[in-house]
Amino acid sequence: MTIAYWCVLALVFFPPVLGAMAKSGGFDNSRPREALAAATGWRKRADWAQQNALENFAPFAAAVIIGHLTGLAQGTLDQLALAFVALRVLHAVFYIANQATLRSLSYVGGLACIIAIFVMAA
């Protein structure tokens, strides 16, 4: 497996980690959506980061697969995938820490990685 594929696999586990953070400190598993809706502070932001991680997983996975299928240089694809993972981790950290500007910058950086893969694969 390539580094880029390992990055996809690593991000499969990222939303559950964020979800566990959101649910820490007491959680009613019989009504999970209601419990998360009632969360406040950093736990609420961890839930939002989890939702955002889920929303951004599919475009990244698609980009990596398309990059492989079109023969994008492996080193380039690996670097962009690693950058995306790093930016997604930073995005979650900034989200939980309530650093909106840094969160947005890391989001845009991750989106740029996805776009770069698609453009270079064209």
Backbone as CSV, one residue per row, in Angstrom:
resi,resn,N_x,N_y,N_z,CA_x,CA_y,CA_z,C_x,C_y,C_z
1,MET,0.835,-1.178,0.000,0.000,0.000,0.000,0.881,1.244,0.000
2,THR,0.430,2.266,-0.685,1.194,3.507,-0.761,0.928,4.384,0.465
3,ILE,1.765,5.385,0.644,1.566,6.333,1.745,0.209,7.016,1.609
4,ALA,-0.161,7.381,0.394,-1.448,8.049,0.175,-2.612,7.150,0.607
5,TYR,-2.536,5.868,0.284,-3.585,4.946,0.721,-3.595,4.798,2.242
6,TRP,-2.422,4.772,2.866,-2.358,4.720,4.328,-3.006,5.960,4.940
7,CYS,-2.846,7.099,4.271,-3.479,8.336,4.753,-4.995,8.204,4.729
8,VAL,-5.527,7.607,3.663,-6.975,7.376,3.589,-7.408,6.486,4.751
9,LEU,-6.675,5.401,4.969,-7.019,4.500,6.069,-6.944,5.216,7.418
10,ALA,-5.927,6.010,7.619,-5.787,6.732,8.887,-6.990,7.640,9.129
11,LEU,-7.473,8.287,8.076,-8.599,9.210,8.242,-9.933,8.498,8.445
12,VAL,-9.980,7.193,8.190,-11.177,6.428,8.523,-11.412,6.470,10.034
13,PHE,-10.328,6.477,10.803,-10.413,6.438,12.261,-10.518,7.816,12.904
14,PHE,-10.346,8.860,12.127,-10.329,10.211,12.690,-11.699,10.656,13.223
15,PRO,-12.794,10.507,12.457,-14.094,10.917,13.011,-14.475,10.179,14.297
16,PRO,-14.248,8.858,14.412,-14.576,8.225,15.687,-13.766,8.754,16.878
17,VAL,-12.526,9.131,16.638,-11.720,9.713,17.716,-12.331,11.040,18.164
18,LEU,-12.701,11.866,17.199,-13.333,13.140,17.535,-14.679,12.914,18.215
19,GLY,-15.411,11.904,17.756,-16.694,11.581,18.377,-16.521,11.147,19.819
20,ALA,-15.488,10.357,20.085,-15.218,9.925,21.453,-14.881,11.127,22.340
21,MET,-14.157,12.073,21.773,-13.850,13.291,22.540,-15.132,14.053,22.862
22,ALA,-16.014,14.161,21.869,-17.269,14.889,22.073,-18.134,14.214,23.131
23,LYS,-18.031,12.894,23.221,-18.865,12.137,24.152,-18.212,11.937,25.518
24,SER,-17.000,12.397,25.686,-16.310,12.196,26.964,-16.980,13.004,28.064
25,GLY,-16.784,12.554,29.278,-17.316,13.312,30.408,-18.789,13.098,30.651
26,GLY,-19.302,11.965,30.263,-20.721,11.680,30.475,-21.483,11.728,29.172
27,PHE,-22.183,10.641,28.884,-22.872,10.559,27.608,-23.990,9.545,27.715
28,ASP,-25.157,9.886,27.218,-26.304,8.972,27.214,-26.352,8.270,25.861
29,ASN,-25.867,7.033,25.827,-25.801,6.298,24.569,-27.165,5.826,24.083
30,SER,-28.201,5.912,24.927,-29.535,5.525,24.474,-30.148,6.596,23.569
31,ARG,-29.604,7.819,23.633,-30.083,8.936,22.794,-28.883,9.756,22.334
32,PRO,-28.038,9.160,21.502,-26.764,9.816,21.172,-26.914,11.164,20.462
33,ARG,-27.835,11.276,19.556,-27.968,12.547,18.839,-28.453,13.662,19.748
34,GLU,-29.364,13.336,20.651,-29.843,14.334,21.611,-28.734,14.735,22.571
35,ALA,-27.952,13.753,22.998,-26.858,14.049,23.921,-25.824,14.952,23.262
36,LEU,-25.486,14.670,22.015,-24.513,15.517,21.317,-25.087,16.896,21.026
37,ALA,-26.367,16.963,20.736,-26.999,18.263,20.484,-26.976,19.131,21.741
38,ALA,-27.001,18.487,22.900,-26.988,19.233,24.163,-25.579,19.554,24.653
39,ALA,-24.566,19.024,23.992,-23.179,19.267,24.418,-22.860,20.758,24.316
40,THR,-21.899,21.189,25.108,-21.484,22.594,25.085,-19.962,22.677,25.070
41,GLY,-19.473,23.874,24.825,-18.041,24.141,24.894,-17.220,23.307,23.936
42,TRP,-16.062,22.854,24.416,-15.139,22.148,23.533,-15.716,20.814,23.055
43,ARG,-16.589,20.207,23.854,-17.196,18.946,23.415,-18.117,19.182,22.228
44,LYS,-18.829,20.283,22.219,-19.693,20.632,21.080,-18.827,20.880,19.845
45,ARG,-17.729,21.588,20.045,-16.842,21.862,18.916,-16.185,20.579,18.413
46,ALA,-15.906,19.619,19.300,-15.371,18.318,18.870,-16.397,17.583,18.017
47,ASP,-17.671,17.691,18.376,-18.730,17.084,17.565,-18.787,17.745,16.194
48,TRP,-18.693,19.054,16.161,-18.695,19.754,14.873,-17.475,19.375,14.039
49,ALA,-16.324,19.235,14.686,-15.116,18.805,13.974,-15.299,17.403,13.416
50,GLN,-15.959,16.536,14.177,-16.243,15.185,13.693,-17.122,15.238,12.447
51,GLN,-18.164,16.036,12.486,-19.052,16.157,11.327,-18.285,16.667,10.110
52,ASN,-17.422,17.651,10.325,-16.640,18.192,9.223,-15.666,17.158,8.686
53,ALA,-15.068,16.359,9.569,-14.147,15.304,9.133,-14.876,14.280,8.273
54,LEU,-16.094,13.933,8.654,-16.895,13.003,7.853,-17.211,13.585,6.478
55,GLU,-17.556,14.860,6.448,-17.907,15.515,5.181,-16.721,15.607,4.223
56,ASN,-15.522,15.704,4.763,-14.345,15.896,3.916,-13.601,14.612,3.586
57,PHE,-14.015,13.498,4.174,-13.339,12.235,3.907,-13.548,11.762,2.477
58,ALA,-14.780,11.768,1.996,-15.081,11.227,0.660,-14.340,11.958,-0.461
59,PRO,-14.332,13.295,-0.482,-13.583,13.955,-1.551,-12.089,13.632,-1.526
60,PHE,-11.526,13.511,-0.313,-10.111,13.171,-0.208,-9.852,11.756,-0.701
61,ALA,-10.659,10.807,-0.255,-10.485,9.422,-0.690,-10.632,9.316,-2.205
62,ALA,-11.611,10.000,-2.760,-11.803,9.989,-4.211,-10.585,10.571,-4.922
63,ALA,-10.065,11.659,-4.404,-8.894,12.287,-5.031,-7.703,11.339,-5.032
64,VAL,-7.469,10.660,-3.915,-6.342,9.725,-3.833,-6.517,8.587,-4.831
65,ILE,-7.712,8.031,-4.887,-7.965,6.931,-5.821,-7.794,7.400,-7.257
66,ILE,-8.343,8.551,-7.584,-8.220,9.083,-8.945,-6.765,9.405,-9.258
67,GLY,-6.044,9.947,-8.280,-4.621,10.214,-8.480,-3.862,8.949,-8.825
68,HIS,-4.163,7.866,-8.130,-3.526,6.583,-8.428,-3.917,6.071,-9.807
69,LEU,-5.203,6.124,-10.106,-5.692,5.576,-11.377,-5.157,6.317,-12.593
70,THR,-4.912,7.603,-12.443,-4.427,8.393,-13.581,-2.914,8.437,-13.668
71,GLY,-2.236,7.837,-12.696,-0.777,7.783,-12.747,-0.083,9.034,-12.253
72,LEU,-0.740,9.782,-11.384,-0.079,10.942,-10.780,1.189,10.468,-10.080
73,ALA,2.252,11.211,-10.199,3.532,10.826,-9.593,3.323,10.475,-8.121
74,GLN,3.800,9.297,-7.745,3.540,8.785,-6.401,4.065,9.713,-5.310
75,GLY,5.239,10.264,-5.506,5.797,11.173,-4.506,4.921,12.394,-4.305
76,THR,4.420,12.933,-5.385,3.538,14.103,-5.313,2.247,13.753,-4.594
77,LEU,1.659,12.627,-4.977,0.412,12.191,-4.348,0.611,11.940,-2.852
78,ASP,1.694,11.285,-2.511,1.979,11.020,-1.094,2.153,12.309,-0.302
79,GLN,2.876,13.268,-0.860,3.098,14.538,-0.156,1.795,15.293,0.050
80,LEU,0.949,15.321,-0.973,-0.327,16.016,-0.844,-1.242,15.307,0.146
81,ALA,-1.204,13.984,0.155,-2.021,13.224,1.110,-1.544,13.464,2.543
82,LEU,-0.245,13.441,2.759,0.292,13.716,4.094,-0.039,15.141,4.541
83,ALA,0.066,16.081,3.618,-0.284,17.468,3.949,-1.758,17.571,4.322
84,PHE,-2.611,16.861,3.577,-4.034,16.883,3.887,-4.295,16.348,5.287
85,VAL,-3.680,15.221,5.625,-3.869,14.636,6.959,-3.410,15.622,8.034
86,ALA,-2.246,16.210,7.857,-1.732,17.167,8.839,-2.684,18.358,8.983
87,LEU,-3.184,18.844,7.875,-4.096,19.990,7.919,-5.427,19.625,8.565
88,ARG,-5.886,18.389,8.360,-7.132,17.953,8.996,-6.954,17.832,10.512
89,VAL,-5.805,17.352,10.945,-5.543,17.274,12.384,-5.505,18.685,12.970
90,LEU,-4.806,19.580,12.287,-4.770,20.974,12.754,-6.166,21.580,12.770
91,HIS,-6.950,21.296,11.747,-8.323,21.803,11.681,-9.098,21.389,12.925
92,ALA,-8.995,20.123,13.302,-9.713,19.645,14.488,-9.190,20.304,15.761
93,VAL,-7.881,20.422,15.866,-7.290,21.064,17.046,-7.782,22.510,17.151
94,PHE,-7.732,23.232,16.039,-8.180,24.629,16.048,-9.687,24.737,16.295
95,TYR,-10.449,23.774,15.779,-11.899,23.775,16.007,-12.185,23.612,17.503
96,ILE,-11.567,22.611,18.107,-11.804,22.336,19.522,-11.309,23.496,20.402
97,ALA,-10.211,24.124,19.986,-9.641,25.249,20.745,-10.341,26.571,20.454
98,ASN,-11.351,26.554,19.589,-12.134,27.743,19.253,-11.284,28.831,18.594
99,GLN,-10.411,28.411,17.694,-9.558,29.324,16.933,-10.080,29.391,15.495
100,ALA,-11.101,30.209,15.274,-11.846,30.199,14.017,-10.984,30.530,12.798
101,THR,-10.128,31.531,12.887,-9.328,31.922,11.729,-8.344,30.818,11.346
102,LEU,-7.653,30.268,12.336,-6.715,29.186,12.061,-7.440,27.947,11.554
103,ARG,-8.618,27.679,12.112,-9.434,26.561,11.648,-9.773,26.734,10.173
104,SER,-10.210,27.926,9.796,-10.579,28.180,8.403,-9.377,28.070,7.476
105,LEU,-8.235,28.569,7.923,-7.022,28.473,7.097,-6.610,27.017,6.884
106,SER,-6.699,26.206,7.921,-6.336,24.797,7.769,-7.350,24.076,6.881
107,TYR,-8.605,24.465,6.960,-9.621,23.882,6.085,-9.316,24.204,4.620
108,VAL,-9.034,25.458,4.355,-8.728,25.874,2.975,-7.469,25.173,2.471
109,GLY,-6.475,25.017,3.332,-5.263,24.297,2.939,-5.565,22.857,2.560
110,GLY,-6.411,22.184,3.342,-6.803,20.816,3.017,-7.575,20.742,1.727
111,LEU,-8.474,21.691,1.528,-9.233,21.738,0.277,-8.303,21.959,-0.906
112,ALA,-7.286,22.789,-0.728,-6.304,23.021,-1.793,-5.558,21.737,-2.149
113,CYS,-5.279,20.903,-1.157,-4.623,19.610,-1.431,-5.504,18.732,-2.307
114,ILE,-6.787,18.671,-1.989,-7.718,17.866,-2.786,-7.789,18.396,-4.209
115,ILE,-7.942,19.700,-4.339,-8.027,20.315,-5.674,-6.744,20.072,-6.452
116,ALA,-5.606,20.199,-5.781,-4.316,19.976,-6.460,-4.217,18.555,-7.004
117,ILE,-4.662,17.578,-6.242,-4.625,16.198,-6.730,-5.487,16.043,-7.972
118,PHE,-6.697,16.573,-7.925,-7.581,16.468,-9.082,-6.997,17.183,-10.306
119,VAL,-6.475,18.383,-10.108,-5.930,19.150,-11.229,-4.705,18.455,-11.824
120,MET,-3.811,17.982,-10.979,-2.619,17.299,-11.476,-2.929,15.955,-12.127
121,ALA,-4.027,15.356,-11.715,-4.412,14.078,-12.296,-5.116,14.243,-13.640
122,ALA,-5.548,15.464,-13.937,-6.310,15.703,-15.180,-5.453,15.551,-16.421
